[in-house]
Amino acid sequence: MSRQKWEQVLTQSLEDLTMSRGEKAVFKHSIAEACIDAHESNLIRNRAFQMAREKLTDPTAKSVLGWLEKVVTTLAHERQKSGDATSEAWFSPKANCVSRINELIRGARKQIEICVFTITDDRISDCIVDAHARGIQVKVISDDDKATDLGSDVYNLKARGVPVRTDSVPDHMHHKYAIFDRRLLLTGSYNWTRSASKVNEDNFIVTDDASLLQQFGRHFDQLWDEFARD
């Protein structure tokens, strides 16, 4: 599918601020027919976000977000069907890892599930609170020992209404991953701290791999139930 073709499809469907069943079918058929690779899928997604941002000053912004969600979910569905997952790697302290994490948080439309050993970076914590305030279903799992460290934001998140659960065993809850809308997975060695951002050699990946999303989603649900307090 040429750039001109998918640009035309996006432009036409955005005119009435919705993606009808017919337009979605055309978009889906075009993607399947072209057998687009991960690079082109990212180009289409980024262009859709750019078009949506240009419309967000319009009073009908909610309709724009609905259109954008359909574009992104259709792309993700077709990519997963092809068995070719889209993944990206981030390395600290050189890359701006905080910006990417916050971009994922701001981009969530329904739910965010965070399972991270320690959270002390206020830039991320504030973004989590903002997501909760706009109605996103946020859940946070963290380590009970690290939650009481000086500078930890875990119990501050709980005080501000974010559902938080911690382990209650001598060993550590040492995972570092987050799931966004059960559509994107972030996982790696990166703790959500200032030191990870500025000085530590750390990494994480972001992927839409369907199999990994299913496994991590199931694991998060198990931990969330396990750490429930009576």
C-alpha positions as CSV (number, residue, x, y, z in Angstrom):
1,M,0.0,0.0,0.0
2,S,1.6,3.2,-1.1
3,R,1.8,6.2,1.2
4,Q,-0.6,8.1,-1.0
5,K,-3.1,5.3,-0.7
6,W,-3.2,4.9,3.0
7,E,-3.0,8.7,3.5
8,Q,-6.1,9.0,1.4
9,V,-7.9,6.2,3.3
10,L,-7.1,8.0,6.7
11,T,-8.1,11.4,5.4
12,Q,-11.4,10.2,4.0
13,S,-12.4,8.4,7.2
14,L,-11.4,11.3,9.4
15,E,-13.7,13.8,7.5
16,D,-16.7,12.8,9.6
17,L,-14.7,12.1,12.7
18,T,-15.4,8.5,12.8
19,M,-14.4,5.2,11.1
20,S,-17.5,3.5,9.7
21,R,-17.7,-0.2,9.2
22,G,-17.2,0.3,5.5
23,E,-14.2,2.5,6.0
24,K,-12.7,0.1,8.5
25,A,-13.2,-2.8,6.1
26,V,-11.4,-0.9,3.3
27,F,-8.6,0.0,5.7
28,K,-8.3,-3.6,6.9
29,H,-8.4,-4.9,3.4
30,S,-5.7,-2.5,2.3
31,I,-3.4,-3.5,5.1
32,A,-3.9,-7.2,4.5
33,E,-3.4,-6.8,0.7
34,A,-0.2,-4.8,1.0
35,C,1.4,-7.1,3.6
36,I,2.9,-4.0,5.3
37,D,6.0,-4.5,7.5
38,A,6.6,-3.2,11.0
39,H,8.3,0.0,9.7
40,E,5.3,1.0,7.5
41,S,2.9,0.1,10.3
42,N,4.6,2.5,12.5
43,L,4.5,5.2,9.8
44,I,0.8,4.8,9.4
45,R,0.2,4.9,13.2
46,N,2.4,8.0,13.7
47,R,0.6,9.8,10.8
48,A,-2.8,8.9,12.4
49,F,-1.6,10.4,15.7
50,Q,-0.4,13.5,13.9
51,M,-3.7,13.9,12.1
52,A,-5.6,13.4,15.4
53,R,-3.5,16.0,17.2
54,E,-4.2,18.5,14.5
55,K,-8.0,18.0,15.2
56,L,-7.8,18.0,19.0
57,T,-8.5,21.8,19.2
58,D,-11.8,21.0,17.6
59,P,-14.9,20.8,20.1
60,T,-15.5,17.3,18.7
61,A,-12.1,16.0,20.1
62,K,-13.8,12.9,21.7
63,S,-14.9,11.7,18.3
64,V,-11.3,12.2,17.0
65,L,-10.0,9.9,19.8
66,G,-12.6,7.3,18.9
67,W,-11.5,7.4,15.3
68,L,-7.8,7.1,16.4
69,E,-8.5,4.1,18.6
70,K,-10.1,2.3,15.7
71,V,-7.1,3.0,13.4
72,V,-4.6,1.8,15.9
73,T,-6.5,-1.3,17.0
74,T,-7.1,-2.3,13.3
75,L,-3.4,-1.9,12.6
76,A,-2.4,-3.9,15.7
77,H,-4.9,-6.7,14.9
78,E,-3.7,-7.1,11.3
79,R,0.0,-7.0,12.4
80,Q,-0.7,-9.7,15.0
81,K,-2.5,-11.9,12.4
82,S,0.5,-11.7,10.2
83,G,2.6,-13.1,13.1
84,D,5.0,-10.2,12.7
85,A,5.1,-8.4,16.0
86,T,6.4,-4.8,16.3
87,S,9.0,-4.3,18.9
88,E,11.4,-1.5,20.0
89,A,14.3,-1.4,22.4
90,W,15.3,1.5,24.7
91,F,18.6,1.9,26.6
92,S,19.3,4.2,29.5
93,P,20.9,6.6,30.2
94,K,21.3,7.6,26.6
95,A,17.7,7.4,25.4
96,N,14.9,9.4,26.8
97,C,13.2,6.4,28.5
98,V,11.0,8.6,30.7
99,S,9.4,10.3,27.7
100,R,8.6,6.9,26.1
101,I,7.1,5.5,29.3
102,N,5.0,8.6,29.8
103,E,4.0,8.5,26.1
104,L,2.7,5.0,26.7
105,I,0.8,6.1,29.8
106,R,-0.8,9.0,28.1
107,G,-1.7,6.9,25.1
108,A,-3.7,4.3,27.1
109,R,-7.4,4.5,26.5
110,K,-8.8,1.9,28.9
111,Q,-6.3,0.3,31.3
112,I,-2.8,0.4,32.6
113,E,-1.3,-2.5,34.6
114,I,2.1,-1.6,36.2
115,C,4.2,-4.2,38.0
116,V,7.5,-2.5,38.9
117,F,10.0,-3.1,41.8
118,T,10.4,0.5,42.7
119,I,8.8,3.8,41.6
120,T,10.5,7.1,42.6
121,D,10.5,9.2,39.5
122,D,7.9,11.9,40.0
123,R,7.7,12.6,36.3
124,I,6.3,9.1,35.8
125,S,4.2,9.1,39.0
126,D,2.5,12.4,38.1
127,C,1.6,10.9,34.6
128,I,0.1,7.8,36.3
129,V,-2.0,10.0,38.5
130,D,-3.1,12.0,35.5
131,A,-4.2,8.8,33.7
132,H,-6.2,7.7,36.8
133,A,-7.8,11.2,36.9
134,R,-9.0,10.9,33.3
135,G,-10.8,7.6,34.0
136,I,-8.2,5.1,32.9
137,Q,-8.3,1.9,35.0
138,V,-4.8,1.9,36.6
139,K,-3.4,-0.9,38.8
140,V,0.0,-0.8,40.4
141,I,1.9,-3.7,41.9
142,S,5.2,-3.0,43.7
143,D,7.6,-4.4,46.3
144,D,6.5,-3.8,49.9
145,D,10.1,-3.0,51.2
146,K,10.9,-0.6,48.4
147,A,7.5,1.1,48.9
148,T,8.6,2.5,52.2
149,D,12.0,3.8,51.0
150,L,12.7,7.5,51.1
151,G,11.4,9.0,47.9
152,S,9.2,6.2,46.9
153,D,6.0,7.3,45.2
154,V,4.1,4.0,45.7
155,Y,2.0,4.9,48.7
156,N,1.6,8.5,47.4
157,L,0.0,7.0,44.4
158,K,-2.3,5.0,46.7
159,A,-3.2,8.1,48.7
160,R,-4.2,9.9,45.4
161,G,-6.7,7.1,44.6
162,V,-4.6,4.8,42.4
163,P,-5.2,1.1,43.2
164,V,-1.9,-0.3,44.6
165,R,-1.0,-3.7,45.9
166,T,2.3,-4.9,47.3
167,D,3.7,-8.3,48.3
168,S,4.0,-9.3,51.9
169,V,6.8,-11.8,52.0
170,P,10.5,-11.5,52.9
171,D,11.6,-11.9,49.3
172,H,11.3,-9.1,46.7
173,M,8.6,-8.5,44.0
174,H,11.4,-7.7,41.5
175,H,9.5,-7.5,38.2
176,K,9.7,-4.5,36.0
177,Y,6.9,-4.5,33.4
178,A,3.7,-2.6,32.4
179,I,0.8,-3.5,30.1
180,F,-1.1,-0.8,28.3
181,D,-4.7,-1.7,27.1
182,R,-3.5,-5.3,26.8
183,R,-2.1,-4.1,23.5
184,L,1.4,-3.0,24.3
185,L,3.9,-4.5,26.8
186,L,6.9,-2.8,28.3
187,T,9.5,-5.0,30.1
188,G,13.2,-5.0,30.9
189,S,15.7,-4.1,33.7
190,Y,14.6,-0.5,34.0
191,N,13.2,0.6,37.3
192,W,11.1,3.7,37.3
193,T,13.6,5.9,39.1
194,R,15.7,9.0,38.5
195,S,18.9,7.0,38.7
196,A,17.7,4.6,36.0
197,S,17.0,7.6,33.8
198,K,20.2,9.5,34.4
199,V,23.1,7.2,35.3
200,N,22.2,3.4,35.2
201,E,22.9,1.2,32.3
202,D,19.3,-0.3,31.9
203,N,16.9,-1.3,29.2
204,F,13.4,-2.1,28.3
205,I,11.5,-3.2,25.2
206,V,8.1,-2.3,24.0
207,T,6.2,-4.9,22.0
208,D,2.8,-5.8,20.7
209,D,3.6,-9.5,20.5
210,A,0.2,-11.2,21.2
211,S,1.7,-14.2,22.9
212,L,3.8,-12.2,25.3
213,L,0.9,-9.9,26.1
214,Q,-1.3,-12.9,26.9
215,Q,1.4,-14.4,29.2
216,F,2.2,-11.2,31.0
217,G,-1.5,-10.3,31.3
218,R,-2.2,-13.7,33.0
219,H,0.8,-13.2,35.3
220,F,-0.3,-9.7,36.3
221,D,-3.8,-11.0,37.1
222,Q,-2.3,-13.8,39.3
223,L,-0.1,-11.4,41.3
224,W,-3.0,-8.9,41.7
225,D,-5.2,-11.6,43.2
226,E,-2.3,-13.0,45.3
227,F,-1.5,-9.7,46.8
228,A,-5.1,-8.8,47.7
229,R,-5.5,-8.0,51.4
230,D,-8.4,-9.5,53.4
